[in-house]
Amino acid sequence: MDTKAIEYHVRGILEAIGENPDREGLLETPERVARMLEEVLEGIKYSNHDIAEMFGKTFTVPNNDVVVMKDITVFSYCEHHFALMYDMKVNVAYIPRGKVLGLSKIARICDMAAKRLQLQEKLGNDIAEIISEAAGTPDVAVAITGSHSCMTARGIKNVSSQTLTQTFRGKFKNDNDLKLLVKFE
């Protein structure tokens, strides 16, 4: 990520909106914004395959019982408005094929996949793809609910709206009982 270019352009944005980037409160703002973007958009540096390799630590199990992890908290940024997607909860379920992911790895996968400019629908697909590769199973489900500041803080300003997306792969596509495992209550 080119933080010097970000600093330059943030300074230009401040000037374009009529602010003085040399006033006390804004003196370090371009640098702060550059550091913040480098942190919150870290996932841009990695492909889904890279993330699966980074967090693909698995353990052998004797059975293939469904694994479900709910209420994983993430945030992201809308690729259309650069607006924050917040209060996001991710539910993940998968059917192992002889090995399971470490539980913290599931949360880390969700977090890293969220650190990109994107759509919530794409985030669900990315998480499902990464979990599938890391766990070695085609049977994955991801449900995400979240608020989008492009809906709540601008435009229509509908502060109570939430978006729910669901991604079903493998056995989850046609099995309604399995789909219920990732449902939000």
PERAJO-V808571 format. One record per residue. N is the residue number from 0. RES is the residue in three letters. PHI is phi in degrees with one decimal (NA if undefined). BURIAL is + if it has 9 or more other ideal C-beta (glycine too) atoms within 8 Angstrom, else -. Layout:
n=N res=RES phi=PHI burial=BURIAL
n=N res=RES phi=PHI burial=BURIAL
This chain:
n=0 res=MET phi=NA burial=-
n=1 res=ASP phi=-90.5 burial=-
n=2 res=THR phi=-67.2 burial=+
n=3 res=LYS phi=-66.0 burial=-
n=4 res=ALA phi=-65.9 burial=-
n=5 res=ILE phi=-61.5 burial=+
n=6 res=GLU phi=-57.2 burial=+
n=7 res=TYR phi=-59.2 burial=+
n=8 res=HIS phi=-73.4 burial=-
n=9 res=VAL phi=-63.8 burial=+
n=10 res=ARG phi=-58.7 burial=+
n=11 res=GLY phi=-64.1 burial=-
n=12 res=ILE phi=-63.9 burial=-
n=13 res=LEU phi=-57.5 burial=+
n=14 res=GLU phi=-64.6 burial=+
n=15 res=ALA phi=-65.5 burial=-
n=16 res=ILE phi=-89.7 burial=-
n=17 res=GLY phi=93.9 burial=-
n=18 res=GLU phi=-91.3 burial=-
n=19 res=ASN phi=-105.5 burial=-
n=20 res=PRO phi=-65.8 burial=+
n=21 res=ASP phi=-97.4 burial=-
n=22 res=ARG phi=-78.0 burial=-
n=23 res=GLU phi=-50.0 burial=-
n=24 res=GLY phi=-69.1 burial=-
n=25 res=LEU phi=-109.8 burial=+
n=26 res=LEU phi=-52.8 burial=-
n=27 res=GLU phi=-103.7 burial=-
n=28 res=THR phi=-59.9 burial=+
n=29 res=PRO phi=-56.5 burial=+
n=30 res=GLU phi=-67.8 burial=+
n=31 res=ARG phi=-62.4 burial=-
n=32 res=VAL phi=-63.1 burial=+
n=33 res=ALA phi=-61.4 burial=+
n=34 res=ARG phi=-65.5 burial=+
n=35 res=MET phi=-62.8 burial=-
n=36 res=LEU phi=-64.7 burial=+
n=37 res=GLU phi=-61.2 burial=+
n=38 res=GLU phi=-75.6 burial=-
n=39 res=VAL phi=-77.3 burial=+
n=40 res=LEU phi=-113.7 burial=+
n=41 res=GLU phi=-56.1 burial=+
n=42 res=GLY phi=-62.0 burial=+
n=43 res=ILE phi=-59.7 burial=+
n=44 res=LYS phi=-70.2 burial=-
n=45 res=TYR phi=-121.9 burial=+
n=46 res=SER phi=-80.1 burial=-
n=47 res=ASN phi=-58.8 burial=+
n=48 res=HIS phi=-61.4 burial=-
n=49 res=ASP phi=-59.0 burial=-
n=50 res=ILE phi=-66.2 burial=+
n=51 res=ALA phi=-60.7 burial=+
n=52 res=GLU phi=-70.9 burial=-
n=53 res=MET phi=-63.8 burial=+
n=54 res=PHE phi=-118.3 burial=+
n=55 res=GLY phi=-94.8 burial=+
n=56 res=LYS phi=-65.8 burial=-
n=57 res=THR phi=-123.0 burial=+
n=58 res=PHE phi=-129.8 burial=-
n=59 res=THR phi=-72.1 burial=-
n=60 res=VAL phi=-130.4 burial=+
n=61 res=PRO phi=-82.3 burial=-
n=62 res=ASN phi=-131.3 burial=-
n=63 res=ASN phi=-121.7 burial=-
n=64 res=ASP phi=-71.5 burial=-
n=65 res=VAL phi=-63.5 burial=-
n=66 res=VAL phi=-108.4 burial=+
n=67 res=VAL phi=-129.4 burial=+
n=68 res=MET phi=-126.2 burial=+
n=69 res=LYS phi=-118.5 burial=-
n=70 res=ASP phi=59.5 burial=-
n=71 res=ILE phi=-77.6 burial=+
n=72 res=THR phi=-87.8 burial=-
n=73 res=VAL phi=-140.7 burial=+
n=74 res=PHE phi=-140.1 burial=+
n=75 res=SER phi=-152.7 burial=+
n=76 res=TYR phi=-130.5 burial=+
n=77 res=CYS phi=-64.5 burial=+
n=78 res=GLU phi=-75.0 burial=-
n=79 res=HIS phi=-85.2 burial=-
n=80 res=HIS phi=-124.2 burial=-
n=81 res=PHE phi=62.0 burial=-
n=82 res=ALA phi=-89.3 burial=+
n=83 res=LEU phi=-70.0 burial=+
n=84 res=MET phi=-104.0 burial=+
n=85 res=TYR phi=-130.9 burial=+
n=86 res=ASP phi=48.9 burial=-
n=87 res=MET phi=-86.6 burial=+
n=88 res=LYS phi=-121.8 burial=+
n=89 res=VAL phi=-118.0 burial=+
n=90 res=ASN phi=-111.0 burial=+
n=91 res=VAL phi=-126.5 burial=+
n=92 res=ALA phi=-136.7 burial=+
n=93 res=TYR phi=-152.7 burial=+
n=94 res=ILE phi=-105.5 burial=+
n=95 res=PRO phi=-64.5 burial=+
n=96 res=ARG phi=-123.9 burial=-
n=97 res=GLY phi=88.7 burial=-
n=98 res=LYS phi=-148.8 burial=+
n=99 res=VAL phi=-121.8 burial=+
n=100 res=LEU phi=-79.3 burial=+
n=101 res=GLY phi=-60.9 burial=+
n=102 res=LEU phi=-58.9 burial=-
n=103 res=SER phi=-64.4 burial=-
n=104 res=LYS phi=-67.5 burial=+
n=105 res=ILE phi=-63.4 burial=+
n=106 res=ALA phi=-64.0 burial=+
n=107 res=ARG phi=-67.0 burial=+
n=108 res=ILE phi=-61.5 burial=+
n=109 res=CYS phi=-60.5 burial=+
n=110 res=ASP phi=-62.4 burial=+
n=111 res=MET phi=-68.4 burial=+
n=112 res=ALA phi=-64.3 burial=+
n=113 res=ALA phi=-73.8 burial=+
n=114 res=LYS phi=-83.6 burial=+
n=115 res=ARG phi=-146.4 burial=+
n=116 res=LEU phi=-76.0 burial=-
n=117 res=GLN phi=-171.5 burial=+
n=118 res=LEU phi=-109.2 burial=-
n=119 res=GLN phi=-60.2 burial=+
n=120 res=GLU phi=-60.7 burial=-
n=121 res=LYS phi=-69.4 burial=-
n=122 res=LEU phi=-58.7 burial=+
n=123 res=GLY phi=-60.6 burial=+
n=124 res=ASN phi=-66.5 burial=+
n=125 res=ASP phi=-63.2 burial=+
n=126 res=ILE phi=-61.2 burial=+
n=127 res=ALA phi=-60.8 burial=+
n=128 res=GLU phi=-63.4 burial=+
n=129 res=ILE phi=-67.8 burial=+
n=130 res=ILE phi=-60.5 burial=+
n=131 res=SER phi=-58.5 burial=+
n=132 res=GLU phi=-68.1 burial=+
n=133 res=ALA phi=-66.5 burial=+
n=134 res=ALA phi=-90.6 burial=+
n=135 res=GLY phi=70.8 burial=+
n=136 res=THR phi=-141.5 burial=+
n=137 res=PRO phi=-85.1 burial=-
n=138 res=ASP phi=-95.6 burial=+
n=139 res=VAL phi=-138.2 burial=+
n=140 res=ALA phi=-133.9 burial=+
n=141 res=VAL phi=-137.4 burial=+
n=142 res=ALA phi=-124.1 burial=+
n=143 res=ILE phi=-131.1 burial=+
n=144 res=THR phi=-124.3 burial=+
n=145 res=GLY phi=-168.0 burial=+
n=146 res=SER phi=-103.7 burial=+
n=147 res=HIS phi=-123.1 burial=+
n=148 res=SER phi=-67.7 burial=+
n=149 res=CYS phi=-70.4 burial=+
n=150 res=MET phi=-103.9 burial=+
n=151 res=THR phi=-93.0 burial=+
n=152 res=ALA phi=-111.0 burial=-
n=153 res=ARG phi=-143.3 burial=-
n=154 res=GLY phi=57.8 burial=-
n=155 res=ILE phi=-71.5 burial=-
n=156 res=LYS phi=55.1 burial=-
n=157 res=ASN phi=-92.1 burial=-
n=158 res=VAL phi=-68.6 burial=-
n=159 res=SER phi=-96.7 burial=-
n=160 res=SER phi=-70.5 burial=+
n=161 res=GLN phi=-134.1 burial=-
n=162 res=THR phi=-114.4 burial=+
n=163 res=LEU phi=-117.7 burial=-
n=164 res=THR phi=-125.1 burial=+
n=165 res=GLN phi=-135.6 burial=+
n=166 res=THR phi=-125.1 burial=+
n=167 res=PHE phi=-122.0 burial=-
n=168 res=ARG phi=-130.3 burial=+
n=169 res=GLY phi=61.2 burial=+
n=170 res=LYS phi=-62.5 burial=-
n=171 res=PHE phi=-70.0 burial=+
n=172 res=LYS phi=-60.1 burial=-
n=173 res=ASN phi=-116.2 burial=-
n=174 res=ASP phi=-108.3 burial=-
n=175 res=ASN phi=-64.1 burial=-
n=176 res=ASP phi=-65.2 burial=-
n=177 res=LEU phi=-66.6 burial=+
n=178 res=LYS phi=-60.2 burial=+
n=179 res=LEU phi=-62.3 burial=-
n=180 res=LEU phi=-63.7 burial=+
n=181 res=VAL phi=-100.8 burial=+
n=182 res=LYS phi=-63.5 burial=-
n=183 res=PHE phi=-85.5 burial=-
n=184 res=GLU phi=-98.5 burial=-
